[in-house]
Amino acid sequence: MFLFLGVNNKSNNKNIIAMTTRSKENSFKGKNIYVGIDVHLKSWTATVLSDTLTLKTFRLDPSPEVLCAHLFNNYPEANYFSVYEAGFSGYSVHRRLCEMGVKNIVVNPADVPTTNKEKLHKTDSSDSAKLARSLRAGEIKPIYVPDTMSQELRSLARHQHAIAKDQARIKNRIKGHLRFLGIEIPQRFLRSPNWSHAFVDWLKQVCTDTPYGKYVLDSHIRQLEEIREKKLNFLRYMKVIAKEEPIATRVKLLLSVPGIGEVTSLRIASEVVDIKRFKGPDQLAAFIGIVPMCHKSGDDTKEDNGGITTRANRTLRSAIIEAAWIAAGKDPALTLAFENYCKRMKKTDAIVRIARKIVNRIYFVLKHETPYVPSTY
């Protein structure tokens, strides 16, 4: 007998799945059941396979309990395997399925083998069937699932990055509004990319031909001041977090690498989590997205590197690139390397190679738990 308390989002998570029973005559003991789940907010679509057959494709309420009740009722005592694509639902579904005895994995959507027909005729049923078939064939590899603390720390670091992007958007709106009204920004304020208090005070004194343009400008300025205050509070909180265990030790090691500050180190630590999951610096660089794309076909003897890869952890890559610009002016070895690269390529390409060197240093300090010692000349 199996008893499950199922969560039904349509009834405020209070409905109870009825008690289900199945006689031993229908036992699937020793059999494998594979489930591909196409996860959506209001409903899921699941395809169930055995080792040889497609058993069922059906829609269900978005609940691990509902899915497990179906599996345990219809295929009792089997070995259960399931998969869904990483996305908005995070990892709570994965954790709950594992707790209930289902060997679940989460995959990168880009890694699921897809035919041209499936791309042209995309449905929830075909997506769940594709996941189930790939799982049964062993064609997909799971992504790393962080623990709850690491996941929430990651969300904190990513939200700070999102706030910084929002601030940049507001600044662009203000500059666009001034340009639209034909108002020139004084040259003294164009020398620095940072917006000083003096510049904001100047913005507040700008006069427009009508009160309508002034109202819009004042609205943008209020948004800017609010987002700056929000960003400042987040930075203060992150600096406090960076000094507390279990993150403090990793942050301290990362701070020894030139170019990496407290916020960047916290972002790196929250995204990487466990350095042991990477076999070497090359794999870490691929995870971050600081590796070139490669195109080679047939009898070609020359590899066509199409620039930096489009597959990346964009939050982390932007942080490493930013750190590379700082490190190129602080670390003598990187300064010399950057100057040599610039002799044969653009600065933007050269800084990517400096970022790659920083990735090597990040891997070293975290792997060996040893602070980085800069070279001296």
C-alpha positions in Angstrom: 0.0 0.0 0.0 1.3 3.5 -0.9 0.0 6.7 0.6 0.8 10.1 -0.9 -0.3 13.6 -0.1 -0.4 15.3 -3.5 -0.2 19.0 -4.0 -2.7 20.4 -6.5 -2.0 24.1 -7.4 -5.5 24.6 -8.8 -7.0 24.1 -5.3 -4.5 26.1 -3.3 -2.3 23.1 -2.5 -4.8 21.5 -0.2 -6.2 18.6 -2.1 -5.2 15.1 -1.1 -4.4 12.3 -3.6 -6.4 9.2 -2.7 -4.7 6.2 -1.2 -3.6 3.8 -4.0 -3.0 0.1 -3.9 -1.7 -2.5 -6.3 -1.5 -6.2 -5.9 1.8 -8.0 -6.0 0.7 -9.8 -9.2 1.3 -6.6 -11.1 4.7 -5.8 -9.6 7.3 -4.2 -11.9 10.1 -5.2 -9.6 13.4 -5.2 -11.5 12.0 -3.2 -14.4 13.1 0.3 -15.4 10.6 3.1 -16.0 11.8 6.3 -17.7 9.9 9.6 -17.5 10.4 12.7 -19.5 8.7 15.7 -18.0 7.9 18.9 -19.9 7.6 21.4 -17.1 5.3 24.4 -17.3 3.8 26.7 -14.7 0.2 25.5 -14.8 0.6 21.9 -16.0 3.2 19.3 -16.9 3.3 16.8 -19.7 4.9 13.4 -19.0 5.9 10.6 -21.3 6.5 7.2 -19.6 8.7 4.5 -21.3 9.8 1.1 -20.4 12.9 -0.5 -21.7 11.1 -1.4 -24.9 7.7 0.4 -25.1 6.1 3.8 -24.9 3.6 3.3 -22.1 1.8 6.6 -21.8 1.9 10.3 -22.5 -0.4 12.5 -20.3 -0.9 15.9 -18.7 -0.9 16.3 -15.0 -1.0 19.0 -12.3 2.5 20.6 -11.7 3.4 18.5 -8.7 6.0 15.8 -8.0 3.5 14.1 -5.6 1.0 13.7 -8.4 3.6 12.2 -10.8 4.9 9.8 -8.2 1.4 8.7 -7.2 0.8 7.8 -10.9 4.1 5.9 -11.2 3.8 4.0 -7.9 0.2 3.1 -8.6 0.6 1.9 -12.2 4.2 0.6 -12.1 4.8 -0.5 -8.5 8.2 -1.5 -7.3 10.0 -0.4 -10.5 13.2 1.5 -10.8 12.1 5.0 -11.6 14.2 7.5 -13.7 13.1 10.9 -14.7 14.4 14.1 -16.4 13.3 17.7 -17.0 15.0 20.7 -18.5 16.5 23.4 -16.3 14.4 26.6 -16.3 12.1 28.7 -14.2 11.2 25.9 -11.8 14.7 25.6 -10.4 15.7 22.5 -8.5 12.9 22.1 -5.9 11.2 19.6 -8.2 14.4 17.6 -8.6 14.9 17.5 -4.8 11.4 16.4 -4.1 11.4 13.6 -6.8 14.7 12.3 -5.4 13.3 12.3 -1.8 10.4 10.2 -3.1 12.6 7.5 -4.7 12.8 8.7 -8.3 16.3 9.0 -9.8 15.8 12.4 -11.4 18.3 14.5 -13.4 18.1 18.1 -14.6 19.5 18.8 -18.1 20.5 21.8 -20.1 17.9 22.3 -22.9 20.6 22.9 -25.4 22.1 19.4 -24.7 18.9 17.4 -25.6 19.3 15.7 -29.0 16.7 17.2 -31.3 15.8 16.3 -34.9 14.8 18.9 -37.5 11.3 17.5 -37.5 11.0 18.1 -33.7 12.2 21.7 -34.2 9.6 22.3 -36.8 6.8 20.5 -35.0 7.3 21.3 -31.3 4.6 20.3 -28.8 4.6 19.5 -25.1 4.0 15.8 -25.9 6.9 15.6 -28.4 9.2 17.4 -25.9 8.5 15.1 -23.1 8.8 12.0 -25.4 12.2 13.4 -26.6 13.4 13.7 -23.0 12.3 10.2 -22.1 13.9 8.6 -25.1 17.2 10.5 -24.5 17.2 9.5 -20.9 16.6 5.8 -21.8 19.3 5.9 -24.4 21.8 7.6 -22.0 22.3 10.4 -24.5 22.0 13.3 -22.0 24.2 14.3 -19.1 22.8 16.1 -16.0 23.9 19.5 -15.0 25.2 20.2 -11.5 22.5 20.8 -8.9 23.7 23.0 -6.0 22.5 22.7 -2.5 19.8 25.0 -1.2 22.2 27.4 0.4 24.4 27.7 -2.7 21.3 28.2 -4.9 20.0 31.0 -2.8 23.4 32.6 -2.5 23.6 32.4 -6.3 20.2 34.2 -6.6 21.5 37.0 -4.4 24.6 37.5 -6.5 22.6 37.4 -9.8 20.0 39.9 -8.4 22.8 42.3 -7.6 24.0 42.0 -11.2 20.4 42.6 -12.4 20.2 45.8 -10.4 23.4 47.0 -12.0 21.9 46.3 -15.4 18.7 48.2 -14.5 20.8 51.2 -13.4 22.6 51.2 -16.8 19.3 51.1 -18.6 18.0 54.1 -16.6 21.2 56.0 -17.4 20.7 55.3 -21.1 17.1 56.5 -20.9 18.2 59.8 -19.4 20.9 60.3 -22.0 18.4 59.4 -24.7 15.8 61.8 -23.4 18.4 64.7 -23.2 19.5 63.9 -26.8 15.9 63.8 -28.0 15.3 67.3 -26.5 18.5 68.6 -27.9 20.2 69.2 -24.6 24.0 68.8 -24.6 25.8 67.3 -21.6 28.7 69.5 -20.4 32.1 68.2 -21.5 33.4 68.0 -17.9 30.8 65.3 -17.1 31.7 63.2 -20.2 35.3 62.4 -19.0 34.2 59.7 -16.6 31.8 56.8 -17.1 30.7 57.1 -13.5 27.9 59.5 -12.7 29.0 61.9 -9.9 26.7 63.7 -7.5 27.6 66.9 -9.3 26.3 65.5 -12.6 23.0 64.4 -11.0 22.7 67.8 -9.4 23.2 69.3 -12.9 20.5 67.0 -14.3 18.1 68.3 -11.7 18.7 71.9 -12.8 18.2 71.2 -16.5 15.4 73.3 -18.0 13.2 72.2 -20.8 10.9 74.2 -23.1 7.8 72.8 -21.6 6.9 71.2 -18.2 6.2 67.9 -19.9 9.9 67.2 -20.8 10.9 68.3 -17.3 8.4 65.9 -15.7 9.8 63.0 -17.7 13.4 63.9 -16.8 12.6 64.2 -13.1 10.9 60.8 -13.2 14.0 59.2 -14.7 16.2 61.0 -12.0 14.0 59.6 -9.2 14.3 56.1 -10.7 18.1 56.6 -10.8 18.4 57.6 -7.2 16.2 54.8 -6.1 18.1 52.2 -8.0 21.5 53.6 -6.8 20.3 53.4 -3.2 19.1 49.8 -3.8 22.4 48.8 -5.3 24.3 50.4 -2.5 22.3 48.4 0.1 22.9 45.2 -1.8 26.6 45.8 -2.0 26.8 46.4 1.7 24.9 43.2 2.4 27.0 41.2 0.1 30.2 42.4 1.7 28.8 41.2 5.1 27.9 37.8 3.6 31.4 37.6 2.1 32.9 37.6 5.5 30.8 34.7 6.9 31.3 31.0 6.5 30.9 28.8 4.6 31.7 31.3 1.9 34.3 33.4 3.6 37.2 31.0 3.0 36.6 30.8 -0.8 36.1 34.6 -1.0 39.5 35.2 0.8 41.3 32.9 -1.7 39.7 34.6 -4.7 40.6 38.1 -3.3 44.2 37.1 -3.7 43.8 37.1 -7.5 44.5 40.6 -8.9 41.4 42.2 -10.4 38.9 40.3 -8.2 37.0 42.3 -5.6 34.6 41.3 -2.9 31.5 41.4 -5.0 33.1 39.5 -7.9 34.6 36.9 -5.6 31.2 36.3 -4.0 29.7 36.0 -7.5 32.4 33.5 -8.6 32.0 31.4 -5.4 28.2 31.2 -5.7 28.3 30.1 -9.3 31.2 27.7 -9.1 30.2 26.2 -5.7 32.5 23.2 -5.7 35.7 23.4 -7.7 36.1 19.7 -7.6 33.3 19.2 -10.1 35.7 20.6 -12.8 38.4 18.3 -14.0 40.7 21.2 -14.8 40.9 24.9 -15.7 39.8 24.1 -19.3 36.5 22.7 -18.1 36.0 25.7 -15.8 36.7 28.1 -18.7 34.2 26.2 -20.8 31.6 26.6 -18.0 32.2 30.3 -17.7 32.3 30.7 -21.5 35.8 31.9 -22.1 36.7 29.5 -24.8 36.7 29.9 -28.6 34.1 28.4 -30.9 35.7 25.9 -33.4 34.5 25.0 -36.9 36.4 22.2 -38.6 35.0 19.9 -41.3 36.1 17.2 -43.7 39.7 17.3 -44.8 40.3 20.9 -43.6 43.7 21.1 -41.9 43.0 24.6 -40.5 40.6 25.2 -37.6 38.3 28.2 -38.0 37.9 29.7 -34.6 34.7 31.8 -34.7 35.4 34.0 -31.7 34.3 33.5 -28.2 31.7 30.8 -27.6 28.0 31.9 -27.3 27.5 29.2 -24.7 28.3 30.7 -21.4 27.4 31.6 -17.8 26.9 35.2 -18.9 26.7 36.6 -15.3 30.1 35.0 -14.5 31.7 35.8 -17.8 31.0 39.5 -17.6 32.5 39.5 -14.1 35.7 37.8 -15.2 36.1 40.1 -18.2 35.6 43.1 -15.9 38.2 41.7 -13.5 40.6 41.1 -16.5 40.6 44.8 -17.3 41.5 45.7 -13.7 44.1 42.9 -13.5 45.8 44.0 -16.7 46.8 47.2 -15.0 47.7 45.7 -11.6 49.6 42.5 -12.2 53.0 42.9 -14.0 52.8 39.5 -15.7 49.3 40.2 -17.1 50.3 43.8 -18.1 53.2 42.4 -20.2 51.0 39.7 -21.7 48.2 42.2 -22.5 50.7 44.5 -24.3 52.1 41.6 -26.3 48.6 40.5 -27.3 47.6 44.0 -28.4 50.5 44.0 -30.9 48.6 41.4 -33.0 44.9 41.7 -32.1 42.3 44.2 -30.9 42.2 45.1 -27.2 38.8 43.4 -26.8 40.3 40.1 -28.1 43.4 40.6 -26.0 41.4 41.1 -22.8 39.6 37.7 -23.4 43.0 36.0 -23.3 43.8 37.8 -20.1 40.5 36.6 -18.7 41.5 33.1 -19.6 44.6 33.4 -17.5 42.6 34.7 -14.6 40.4 31.6 -14.9 43.5 29.5 -14.5 44.4 31.4 -11.3 40.9 31.0 -10.0 41.0 27.3 -10.5 44.4 27.0 -8.8 43.6 29.0 -5.7 40.3 27.1 -5.2 41.6 23.7 -6.0 44.7 23.9 -3.9 43.3 26.2 -1.2 46.3 28.4 -1.6 46.3 32.2 -2.1 47.7 33.5 -5.3 51.1 35.3 -5.2 51.6 37.8 -8.0 54.9 37.8 -9.9 57.3 40.7 -9.4 59.8 42.2 -11.7 
